[in-house]
Amino acid sequence: MKIIILLFVFVLGFGASVKKQADDIKDLKTRAEINEYKTYPNLLPVVEIVADRS
């Protein structure tokens, strides 16, 4: 009985570790994407005014 409980605890611990690692990888990807945008000088669209001055 103790072996079954030990295996169950081991599987739960492994699952929690995998879930934490997946969350960490997702967070790192988000940070990398944000840092990638920092290299661009300006992400605002360019607007041209074509109306005549009156």
C-alpha positions in Angstrom: 0.0 0.0 0.0 2.9 2.4 0.8 4.4 1.8 -2.6 1.1 2.8 -4.3 0.9 6.0 -2.3 4.5 6.7 -3.0 4.0 6.2 -6.8 0.9 8.4 -6.7 2.8 11.2 -4.9 5.7 10.8 -7.4 3.3 11.1 -10.4 1.6 14.2 -8.9 4.9 15.8 -8.2 6.1 15.2 -11.7 2.9 16.6 -13.2 3.2 19.7 -11.1 6.8 20.1 -12.2 5.9 19.8 -15.9 3.1 22.3 -15.5 5.4 24.8 -13.8 8.0 24.4 -16.5 5.4 24.9 -19.2 4.2 28.1 -17.5 7.8 29.3 -17.2 8.5 28.7 -20.9 5.3 30.5 -21.9 6.4 33.5 -19.7 9.9 33.5 -21.3 8.3 33.5 -24.8 6.2 36.5 -23.9 9.2 38.4 -22.5 11.2 37.6 -25.6 8.5 39.0 -27.8 8.2 42.2 -25.8 12.0 42.6 -25.9 11.9 42.1 -29.7 9.5 45.1 -30.0 11.9 47.3 -28.1 14.4 47.2 -31.0 11.9 48.9 -33.3 12.2 52.7 -33.3 8.5 53.5 -33.7 5.5 51.2 -34.2 3.0 54.0 -34.8 1.6 54.2 -38.4 2.7 57.1 -40.6 -0.1 59.5 -41.5 0.0 61.7 -44.6 -2.2 64.7 -44.8 -3.4 65.2 -48.4 -6.0 67.9 -47.9 -5.4 71.4 -49.3 -4.8 74.2 -46.8 -7.5 76.8 -47.0 
